Amino acid sequence: MATDQVAIRSADELYELLKESSKVKDYLKWVSVFVSKYGTQTFTLRSPAGARLKIGGLKDTDYNDEKLIGWRNFYLPEIVKMEVVGLVEGTSYPCDQLVLMTCEDRKVYAFDGEEEELHMVAKSLEKLGEKGLKYPSSESYYKGEAFKYMTEEDWDEVKNSDVGQKLDEEHRKLVEEKKSELLENLKSAKAVA
């Protein structure tokens, strides 16, 4: 869906637009349209000092679809759909880009490429406009945290799924491919010991 770019005249106008996000039913669609309509515009956030939000989608970041799939699947306790909202610039964050995204829970998350963590930086887009962002956040997630609370039944379901079967097959092929090299290394290590 192609959307013509529209200029936002002020930070106050941006904040009013962000308030709309709390009222819409199809939130992620609203976010997608918002980003395509207002993308590449930059606004000063209320906090932290000097932080600027550059509205944009995934294509405006250094990351690709694979990274977005990882953010969706491997960080938060539940698999979610996410939309990139933009980048934060003008701060002393330890990463090249602080990417902002949101998901069905309407919270705003920031991916910090340096630490490979996902931080919940605002309770909503509306709060991002009102208060700015809190980074680092007291609520952060590391890659793989999604697996922390999986039960045996959850793991069985994953293993028996198409993805699980494919990963099993890839693992079996890799082991078979490297078997002779591994055995050779074991013989060498045994001879040295």
TIBA-533175 format. One line per field, with one value per atom (N, C-alpha, C, CB): residue in three letters; atom name; x, y, z. Coordinates in steps of 0.2 Angstrom, whole numbers, m for minus. Glycine has a CB too. Example, Ala and Ser with C-alpha at 12.3 -4.5 7.8 and 13.67 -1.06 7.14 Angstrom:
<nodes>
code = (ala,ala,ala,ala,ser,ser,ser,ser)
site = (N,CA,C,CB,N,CA,C,CB)
xx = (66,62,66,57,64,68,64,70)
yy = (m28,m22,m16,m22,m11,m5,0,m3)
zz = (39,39,39,45,35,36,39,29)
</nodes>
This chain:
<nodes>
code = (met,met,met,met,ala,ala,ala,ala,thr,thr,thr,thr,asp,asp,asp,asp,gln,gln,gln,gln,val,val,val,val,ala,ala,ala,ala,ile,ile,ile,ile,arg,arg,arg,arg,ser,ser,ser,ser,ala,ala,ala,ala,asp,asp,asp,asp,glu,glu,glu,glu,leu,leu,leu,leu,tyr,tyr,tyr,tyr,glu,glu,glu,glu,leu,leu,leu,leu,leu,leu,leu,leu,lys,lys,lys,lys,glu,glu,glu,glu,ser,ser,ser,ser,ser,ser,ser,ser,lys,lys,lys,lys,val,val,val,val,lys,lys,lys,lys,asp,asp,asp,asp,tyr,tyr,tyr,tyr,leu,leu,leu,leu,lys,lys,lys,lys,trp,trp,trp,trp,val,val,val,val,ser,ser,ser,ser,val,val,val,val,phe,phe,phe,phe,val,val,val,val,ser,ser,ser,ser,lys,lys,lys,lys,tyr,tyr,tyr,tyr,gly,gly,gly,gly,thr,thr,thr,thr,gln,gln,gln,gln,thr,thr,thr,thr,phe,phe,phe,phe,thr,thr,thr,thr,leu,leu,leu,leu,arg,arg,arg,arg,ser,ser,ser,ser,pro,pro,pro,pro,ala,ala,ala,ala,gly,gly,gly,gly,ala,ala,ala,ala,arg,arg,arg,arg,leu,leu,leu,leu,lys,lys,lys,lys,ile,ile,ile,ile,gly,gly,gly,gly,gly,gly,gly,gly,leu,leu,leu,leu,lys,lys,lys,lys,asp,asp,asp,asp,thr,thr,thr,thr,asp,asp,asp,asp,tyr,tyr,tyr,tyr,asn,asn,asn,asn,asp,asp,asp,asp,glu,glu,glu,glu,lys,lys,lys,lys,leu,leu,leu,leu,ile,ile,ile,ile,gly,gly,gly,gly,trp,trp,trp,trp,arg,arg,arg,arg,asn,asn,asn,asn,phe,phe,phe,phe,tyr,tyr,tyr,tyr,leu,leu,leu,leu,pro,pro,pro,pro,glu,glu,glu,glu,ile,ile,ile,ile,val,val,val,val,lys,lys,lys,lys,met,met,met,met,glu,glu,glu,glu,val,val,val,val,val,val,val,val,gly,gly,gly,gly,leu,leu,leu,leu,val,val,val,val,glu,glu,glu,glu,gly,gly,gly,gly,thr,thr,thr,thr,ser,ser,ser,ser,tyr,tyr,tyr,tyr,pro,pro,pro,pro,cys,cys,cys,cys,asp,asp,asp,asp,gln,gln,gln,gln,leu,leu,leu,leu,val,val,val,val,leu,leu,leu,leu,met,met,met,met,thr,thr,thr,thr,cys,cys,cys,cys,glu,glu,glu,glu,asp,asp,asp,asp,arg,arg,arg,arg,lys,lys,lys,lys,val,val,val,val,tyr,tyr,tyr,tyr,ala,ala,ala,ala,phe,phe,phe,phe,asp,asp,asp,asp,gly,gly,gly,gly,glu,glu,glu,glu,glu,glu,glu,glu,glu,glu,glu,glu,glu,glu,glu,glu,leu,leu,leu,leu,his,his,his,his,met,met,met,met,val,val,val,val,ala,ala,ala,ala,lys,lys,lys,lys,ser,ser,ser,ser,leu,leu,leu,leu,glu,glu,glu,glu,lys,lys,lys,lys,leu,leu,leu,leu,gly,gly,gly,gly,glu,glu,glu,glu,lys,lys,lys,lys,gly,gly,gly,gly,leu,leu,leu,leu,lys,lys,lys,lys,tyr,tyr,tyr,tyr,pro,pro,pro,pro,ser,ser,ser,ser,ser,ser,ser,ser,glu,glu,glu,glu,ser,ser,ser,ser,tyr,tyr,tyr,tyr,tyr,tyr,tyr,tyr,lys,lys,lys,lys,gly,gly,gly,gly,glu,glu,glu,glu,ala,ala,ala,ala,phe,phe,phe,phe,lys,lys,lys,lys,tyr,tyr,tyr,tyr,met,met,met,met,thr,thr,thr,thr,glu,glu,glu,glu,glu,glu,glu,glu,asp,asp,asp,asp,trp,trp,trp,trp,asp,asp,asp,asp,glu,glu,glu,glu,val,val,val,val,lys,lys,lys,lys,asn,asn,asn,asn,ser,ser,ser,ser,asp,asp,asp,asp,val,val,val,val,gly,gly,gly,gly,gln,gln,gln,gln,lys,lys,lys,lys,leu,leu,leu,leu,asp,asp,asp,asp,glu,glu,glu,glu,glu,glu,glu,glu,his,his,his,his,arg,arg,arg,arg,lys,lys,lys,lys,leu,leu,leu,leu,val,val,val,val,glu,glu,glu,glu,glu,glu,glu,glu,lys,lys,lys,lys,lys,lys,lys,lys,ser,ser,ser,ser,glu,glu,glu,glu,leu,leu,leu,leu,leu,leu,leu,leu,glu,glu,glu,glu,asn,asn,asn,asn,leu,leu,leu,leu,lys,lys,lys,lys,ser,ser,ser,ser,ala,ala,ala,ala,lys,lys,lys,lys,ala,ala,ala,ala,val,val,val,val,ala,ala,ala,ala)
site = (N,CA,C,CB,N,CA,C,CB,N,CA,C,CB,N,CA,C,CB,N,CA,C,CB,N,CA,C,CB,N,CA,C,CB,N,CA,C,CB,N,CA,C,CB,N,CA,C,CB,N,CA,C,CB,N,CA,C,CB,N,CA,C,CB,N,CA,C,CB,N,CA,C,CB,N,CA,C,CB,N,CA,C,CB,N,CA,C,CB,N,CA,C,CB,N,CA,C,CB,N,CA,C,CB,N,CA,C,CB,N,CA,C,CB,N,CA,C,CB,N,CA,C,CB,N,CA,C,CB,N,CA,C,CB,N,CA,C,CB,N,CA,C,CB,N,CA,C,CB,N,CA,C,CB,N,CA,C,CB,N,CA,C,CB,N,CA,C,CB,N,CA,C,CB,N,CA,C,CB,N,CA,C,CB,N,CA,C,CB,N,CA,C,CB,N,CA,C,CB,N,CA,C,CB,N,CA,C,CB,N,CA,C,CB,N,CA,C,CB,N,CA,C,CB,N,CA,C,CB,N,CA,C,CB,N,CA,C,CB,N,CA,C,CB,N,CA,C,CB,N,CA,C,CB,N,CA,C,CB,N,CA,C,CB,N,CA,C,CB,N,CA,C,CB,N,CA,C,CB,N,CA,C,CB,N,CA,C,CB,N,CA,C,CB,N,CA,C,CB,N,CA,C,CB,N,CA,C,CB,N,CA,C,CB,N,CA,C,CB,N,CA,C,CB,N,CA,C,CB,N,CA,C,CB,N,CA,C,CB,N,CA,C,CB,N,CA,C,CB,N,CA,C,CB,N,CA,C,CB,N,CA,C,CB,N,CA,C,CB,N,CA,C,CB,N,CA,C,CB,N,CA,C,CB,N,CA,C,CB,N,CA,C,CB,N,CA,C,CB,N,CA,C,CB,N,CA,C,CB,N,CA,C,CB,N,CA,C,CB,N,CA,C,CB,N,CA,C,CB,N,CA,C,CB,N,CA,C,CB,N,CA,C,CB,N,CA,C,CB,N,CA,C,CB,N,CA,C,CB,N,CA,C,CB,N,CA,C,CB,N,CA,C,CB,N,CA,C,CB,N,CA,C,CB,N,CA,C,CB,N,CA,C,CB,N,CA,C,CB,N,CA,C,CB,N,CA,C,CB,N,CA,C,CB,N,CA,C,CB,N,CA,C,CB,N,CA,C,CB,N,CA,C,CB,N,CA,C,CB,N,CA,C,CB,N,CA,C,CB,N,CA,C,CB,N,CA,C,CB,N,CA,C,CB,N,CA,C,CB,N,CA,C,CB,N,CA,C,CB,N,CA,C,CB,N,CA,C,CB,N,CA,C,CB,N,CA,C,CB,N,CA,C,CB,N,CA,C,CB,N,CA,C,CB,N,CA,C,CB,N,CA,C,CB,N,CA,C,CB,N,CA,C,CB,N,CA,C,CB,N,CA,C,CB,N,CA,C,CB,N,CA,C,CB,N,CA,C,CB,N,CA,C,CB,N,CA,C,CB,N,CA,C,CB,N,CA,C,CB,N,CA,C,CB,N,CA,C,CB,N,CA,C,CB,N,CA,C,CB,N,CA,C,CB,N,CA,C,CB,N,CA,C,CB,N,CA,C,CB,N,CA,C,CB,N,CA,C,CB,N,CA,C,CB,N,CA,C,CB,N,CA,C,CB,N,CA,C,CB,N,CA,C,CB,N,CA,C,CB,N,CA,C,CB,N,CA,C,CB,N,CA,C,CB,N,CA,C,CB,N,CA,C,CB,N,CA,C,CB,N,CA,C,CB,N,CA,C,CB,N,CA,C,CB,N,CA,C,CB,N,CA,C,CB,N,CA,C,CB,N,CA,C,CB,N,CA,C,CB,N,CA,C,CB,N,CA,C,CB,N,CA,C,CB,N,CA,C,CB,N,CA,C,CB,N,CA,C,CB,N,CA,C,CB,N,CA,C,CB,N,CA,C,CB,N,CA,C,CB,N,CA,C,CB,N,CA,C,CB,N,CA,C,CB,N,CA,C,CB,N,CA,C,CB,N,CA,C,CB,N,CA,C,CB,N,CA,C,CB,N,CA,C,CB,N,CA,C,CB,N,CA,C,CB,N,CA,C,CB,N,CA,C,CB,N,CA,C,CB,N,CA,C,CB,N,CA,C,CB,N,CA,C,CB)
xx = (4,0,4,m5,4,9,5,10,9,6,10,5,7,11,14,7,20,23,19,31,19,15,20,8,21,25,21,28,25,22,26,24,22,25,28,19,26,29,30,26,33,34,27,39,23,17,12,14,12,8,10,9,16,18,15,26,15,13,5,14,2,m6,m7,m9,m3,m4,m2,1,3,5,m1,11,m5,m11,m16,m14,m16,m21,m20,m21,m14,m12,m15,m4,m17,m20,m28,m20,m30,m38,m39,m41,m34,m36,m36,m30,m41,m41,m36,m48,m34,m29,m23,m31,m20,m14,m8,m12,m6,0,m1,2,m7,m8,m8,m15,m10,m10,m2,m13,2,9,12,12,11,13,12,11,5,3,7,m4,7,10,18,10,21,28,29,32,25,25,23,21,19,16,21,9,24,28,36,26,37,44,50,45,55,62,61,63,56,55,58,48,62,65,62,73,61,59,63,51,63,67,62,69,65,61,61,63,57,57,62,50,64,69,72,66,78,83,86,89,89,91,95,96,93,97,94,104,90,88,83,84,83,79,76,83,70,67,66,59,69,69,64,76,58,53,55,46,54,56,55,64,55,54,60,50,60,66,71,63,68,73,77,68,75,79,84,74,85,90,95,86,100,106,104,112,98,96,91,92,90,86,81,91,77,71,73,68,79,81,81,88,84,85,78,89,73,66,63,62,64,61,64,63,71,74,71,81,70,67,60,66,56,49,49,46,54,53,58,55,63,68,70,75,66,68,62,69,56,50,48,45,44,42,37,38,33,29,31,21,30,31,26,30,28,24,25,25,21,22,24,15,29,32,32,39,32,33,39,27,43,49,46,55,47,44,49,41,56,61,67,59,72,78,79,84,83,84,91,83,92,99,100,99,106,108,109,103,111,112,119,107,121,127,126,131,121,120,126,114,128,134,133,136,128,127,126,120,127,127,120,129,115,108,104,105,100,95,88,94,86,80,74,81,69,62,57,60,54,48,43,51,37,31,28,27,24,21,13,24,10,3,1,0,6,5,5,10,7,8,13,1,17,23,29,26,33,39,45,39,48,55,60,54,66,72,77,75,80,85,92,84,96,102,107,104,110,114,121,116,123,129,129,132,124,123,118,120,115,110,105,114,102,96,90,98,84,78,76,73,75,73,66,78,61,55,56,50,56,58,52,62,46,40,34,39,29,23,18,19,19,15,19,8,16,19,16,16,10,8,13,1,15,19,26,20,28,35,34,36,29,28,27,21,24,23,29,18,33,38,45,37,45,52,53,58,59,61,65,64,65,69,74,65,80,85,92,87,95,93,87,98,83,77,77,71,73,73,70,70,66,63,67,56,72,75,75,82,76,76,82,70,85,91,89,97,93,92,91,97,86,85,81,92,79,75,68,74,66,59,59,58,65,65,66,71,67,68,62,69,56,50,47,46,50,47,47,51,41,40,42,32,42,44,39,44,33,28,29,21,31,33,38,35,44,50,48,55,43,41,37,37,33,30,34,25,40,45,48,49,51,54,50,57,44,40,37,34,38,36,40,36,38,42,49,38,49,55,60,54,57,61,64,57,60,62,67,56,67,72,78,69,78,84,87,82,83,86,90,81,87,90,97,85,97,103,108,101,106,111,114,108,110,112,117,106,116,120,127,117,126,132,137,131,134,138,141,133,137,140,146,134,145,150,156,147,156,162,164,160,161,163,170,158,173,179,184,181,183,188,188,185,182,182,185,174,184,188,195,186,198,205,207,206,204,206,206,201,201,201,208,195,209,215,222,216,222,228,228,227,223,222,224,216,222,224,231,220,234,241,246,243,243,247,247,245,241,240,244,233)
yy = (m6,0,6,0,10,16,22,17,25,31,37,30,43,49,51,54,54,57,63,58,64,70,73,69,80,83,84,90,83,85,92,79,97,103,105,108,101,102,96,108,96,90,89,91,95,95,91,102,92,89,81,92,80,73,69,72,73,70,69,75,73,72,66,79,65,59,53,60,53,47,45,48,50,49,45,56,46,42,35,44,33,26,22,25,25,22,20,26,23,23,18,29,16,12,5,13,1,m6,m10,m8,m9,m12,m8,m13,m9,m5,m6,m7,m12,m13,m10,m20,m11,m8,0,m10,3,10,12,12,8,10,9,5,4,3,9,m3,12,17,24,18,24,30,31,30,25,25,27,18,24,25,32,20,35,42,47,43,46,51,50,53,44,42,47,36,46,50,57,51,59,65,64,68,69,69,74,70,71,76,75,74,80,79,76,86,71,68,72,61,71,75,72,75,66,63,57,61,56,60,66,55,70,76,75,80,78,78,72,77,68,62,64,57,62,63,57,67,57,51,52,50,48,48,43,47,45,40,36,43,29,25,18,26,14,7,3,5,m4,m8,m6,m15,m4,m3,3,m1,8,13,12,19,6,4,0,0,m2,m6,m13,m5,m15,m22,m24,m23,m31,m34,m38,m39,m41,m45,m51,m48,m54,m59,m57,m62,m51,m48,m47,m41,m44,m43,m49,m39,m54,m61,m63,m66,m62,m64,m60,m62,m53,m49,m52,m42,m54,m56,m63,m57,m67,m74,m76,m78,m72,m75,m71,m76,m65,m60,m60,m53,m59,m58,m65,m54,m65,m72,m75,m71,m71,m74,m72,m72,m76,m74,m68,m80,m63,m57,m54,m51,m50,m47,m40,m46,m37,m31,m26,m32,m20,m15,m10,m11,m9,m4,3,m5,7,14,19,16,18,22,21,29,26,26,32,26,31,36,39,34,45,48,53,51,56,61,60,66,54,52,48,48,47,43,36,46,33,26,22,23,16,12,9,7,10,6,11,2,8,13,15,9,11,13,10,10,14,12,11,17,5,4,4,m2,8,7,3,15,m1,m5,m6,m12,m8,m9,m15,m3,m18,m25,m24,m31,m30,m30,m27,m37,m28,m25,m18,m29,m15,m7,m4,m4,m8,m5,m4,m10,1,2,m1,10,m4,m8,m5,m15,m5,m3,m8,4,m9,m14,m11,m19,m13,m10,m15,m8,m14,m18,m20,m15,m16,m17,m23,m11,m22,m27,m33,m24,m32,m37,m38,m44,m33,m33,m29,m30,m31,m28,m24,m33,m18,m14,m11,m8,m12,m9,m2,m13,3,10,15,12,13,17,12,22,14,10,10,12,15,16,21,17,22,27,34,26,34,40,42,39,37,39,41,33,38,40,47,36,50,57,61,57,59,63,64,60,58,58,56,53,54,52,44,56,42,35,34,32,28,27,21,24,23,18,19,18,14,7,7,3,2,0,m5,m2,m4,m9,m16,m7,m15,m21,m23,m20,m27,m29,m36,m26,m38,m45,m47,m47,m53,m55,m60,m58,m61,m66,m73,m66,m76,m83,m83,m86,m77,m77,m80,m70,m80,m83,m90,m82,m94,m101,m102,m104,m97,m98,m102,m92,m101,m103,m109,m98,m112,m117,m124,m118,m127,m133,m139,m134,m145,m151,m152,m157,m150,m151,m146,m150,m139,m134,m137,m128,m139,m142,m148,m144,m152,m158,m155,m162,m150,m147,m144,m142,m140,m137,m143,m133,m148,m153,m157,m159,m158,m161,m157,m164,m150,m146,m146,m138,m143,m143,m140,m140,m135,m131,m136,m125,m139,m143,m149,m146,m152,m158,m155,m161,m149,m147,m146,m140,m143,m141,m148,m137,m153,m160,m162,m164,m162,m164,m161,m164,m154,m150,m152,m142,m153,m155,m162,m155,m166,m173,m173,m178,m169,m168,m165,m164,m160,m156,m161,m150,m165,m170,m175,m174,m177,m182,m179,m185,m173,m170,m169,m163,m167,m166,m172,m160,m177,m183,m185,m189,m186,m188,m183,m190,m177,m172,m172,m165,m173,m173,m179,m173,m185,m191,m190,m197,m187,m185,m181,m182,m176,m171,m175,m165,m179,m183,m188,m188,m191,m195,m191,m199,m185,m181,m179,m175,m177,m175,m181,m172,m187,m193,m194,m199,m193,m195,m190,m195,m184,m179,m180,m172,m182,m183,m189,m184)
zz = (0,0,0,6,m6,m6,m3,m13,1,5,3,12,1,0,7,m4,6,12,14,11,21,23,28,26,28,33,40,30,45,52,53,57,55,56,63,55,68,74,79,78,84,89,92,94,93,96,92,98,85,80,80,73,81,81,87,82,93,99,99,105,95,94,90,91,85,81,85,75,89,93,98,97,100,104,101,107,94,91,91,83,92,92,98,93,103,109,107,115,102,101,95,99,91,85,87,80,83,84,80,81,74,71,71,63,77,79,75,86,73,69,62,69,59,53,53,50,59,60,60,66,64,64,57,69,53,47,42,44,42,38,41,39,48,51,48,58,48,46,39,48,35,28,26,24,30,28,31,32,37,40,40,47,37,37,35,33,38,37,41,30,44,48,54,48,57,63,68,63,75,80,86,81,90,97,102,99,105,111,117,112,122,128,133,131,132,136,132,143,133,136,132,138,135,132,126,137,121,114,110,115,112,108,103,113,97,92,89,86,87,84,77,87,73,65,64,62,61,60,53,58,54,48,49,47,44,44,45,39,44,44,39,44,33,27,29,21,34,36,41,38,43,48,45,54,49,46,47,51,48,49,44,56,44,38,41,34,37,39,44,33,43,48,55,45,56,62,65,62,61,63,66,58,62,64,70,58,71,78,84,78,82,88,89,85,84,85,89,79,88,90,96,84,97,102,108,98,108,114,119,112,117,122,124,118,129,131,126,138,122,117,111,119,105,99,97,94,94,93,85,98,83,77,79,73,75,77,71,80,72,67,69,65,65,66,66,62,71,71,69,78,70,68,72,70,72,75,80,70,85,90,88,97,87,86,91,79,91,95,102,94,104,111,111,114,117,118,119,124,116,117,114,113,117,115,108,120,105,98,92,99,86,80,79,74,80,79,85,73,88,93,89,99,87,83,88,79,86,90,86,92,90,87,92,85,89,94,91,94,96,94,97,97,97,98,105,98,110,117,117,122,112,111,114,113,118,121,116,126,117,113,115,112,111,112,108,111,111,107,107,111,101,100,101,94,105,106,103,114,97,94,97,87,101,105,110,108,114,119,117,126,111,109,113,107,116,121,118,128,120,118,124,115,124,130,129,132,134,134,136,139,132,133,134,127,132,133,134,128,138,138,132,145,128,122,118,124,111,107,110,100,113,116,122,119,126,131,129,136,123,120,118,114,115,114,120,109,125,131,135,135,136,141,138,146,132,129,130,131,130,131,137,125,140,146,143,152,142,140,144,133,147,147,151,149,150,154,159,149,164,169,167,176,161,158,151,157,151,145,144,146,138,136,132,132,133,129,124,134,119,114,117,108,116,118,125,120,127,133,132,136,126,125,126,117,126,128,135,124,139,146,150,150,148,152,148,153,143,139,143,132,143,146,141,148,144,140,134,144,136,130,125,133,127,122,117,125,121,117,112,122,115,110,104,114,105,100,95,102,97,93,89,97,92,89,84,94,85,80,74,84,75,70,63,72,58,52,53,46,57,58,62,62,67,71,67,77,63,59,54,55,51,47,51,44,57,61,63,67,64,66,60,68,54,48,46,42,47,46,51,47,57,62,61,69,59,57,51,55,46,40,42,35,47,49,53,53,57,61,56,66,52,47,43,42,41,37,41,34,47,51,55,56,54,59,58,57,52,51,54,43,53,55,63,53,66,73,76,75,73,75,74,71,69,68,73,61,75,81,87,81,89,95,95,95,89,89,91,82,88,89,96,84,99,106,111,108,109,113,113,111,107,106,110,98,110,114,121,112,123,131,133,132)
</nodes>
